[in-house]
Amino acid sequence: MKDIGFLRHLLRPLASRKVRVALATVLAAYAAEFGLNAGEELILTILGVGVALILGIAHEDAGKAARGAPLPEPLRERP
């Protein structure tokens, strides 16, 4: 049972949309660099879109907090 708890603890950050977008962005950039032999411009574009998406999610979460709407699970304070 300890292994399941450890696995949950390890995978808990993946519940956040920002973490999933960051992971997908980095994986796409590495794939473009090493798999497709893409140019620097494409890699910077992929990273730029990922950063913009993460900032958009953060802005959305801040708006929800300002309205008093319930935050997604990873953003709630842990006891």
For each residue, the residues with C-beta under 8 A, 3 or more apart:
1: 4 5
2: 5 6
3: 6 7
4: 1 7 8
5: 1 2 8 9
6: 2 3 9 10
7: 3 4 10 11
8: 4 5 11 12
9: 5 6 12
10: 6 7
11: 7 8 14
12: 8 9 15 74
13: 16 19 74
14: 11 19 20 23
15: 12 19 72 73 74
16: 13 19 20 72 74 75
17: 20 21 57 72
18: 21 22 54 57 58
19: 13 14 15 16 22 23
20: 14 16 17 23 24
21: 17 18 24 25 50 53 54 57
22: 18 19 25 26 50 54
23: 14 19 20 26 27
24: 20 21 27 28 50
25: 21 22 28 29 46 47 49 50 51 53 54
26: 22 23 29 30 50
27: 23 24 30 31
28: 24 25 31 32 46 50
29: 25 26 32 33 43 46 47 50
30: 26 27 33 34 35
31: 27 28 34 35 36
32: 28 29 35 36 38 42 43 46
33: 29 30 36 37 38 43
34: 30 31 37
35: 30 31 32
36: 31 32 33 42
37: 33 34
38: 32 33 42 43
39: 42 43
40: 43 44
41: 44 45
42: 32 36 38 39 45 46
43: 29 32 33 38 39 40 46 47
44: 40 41 47 48
45: 41 42 48 49
46: 25 28 29 32 42 43 49 50
47: 25 29 43 44 50 51
48: 44 45 51 52
49: 25 45 46 52 53
50: 21 22 24 25 26 28 29 46 47 53 54
51: 25 47 48 54 55
52: 48 49 55 56
53: 21 25 49 50 56 57
54: 18 21 22 25 50 51 57 58
55: 51 52 58 59
56: 52 53 59 60
57: 17 18 21 53 54 60 61
58: 18 54 55 61 62
59: 55 56 62 63
60: 56 57 63 64
61: 57 58 64 65 71 72 75
62: 58 59 65 66
63: 59 60 66 67
64: 60 61 67 69 70 71
65: 61 62 68 69 71 75
66: 62 63
67: 63 64
68: 65
69: 64 65
70: 64
71: 61 64 65 75 76
72: 15 16 17 61 75 76
73: 15 76
74: 12 13 15 16
75: 16 61 65 71 72
76: 71 72 73
77:
78:
79:
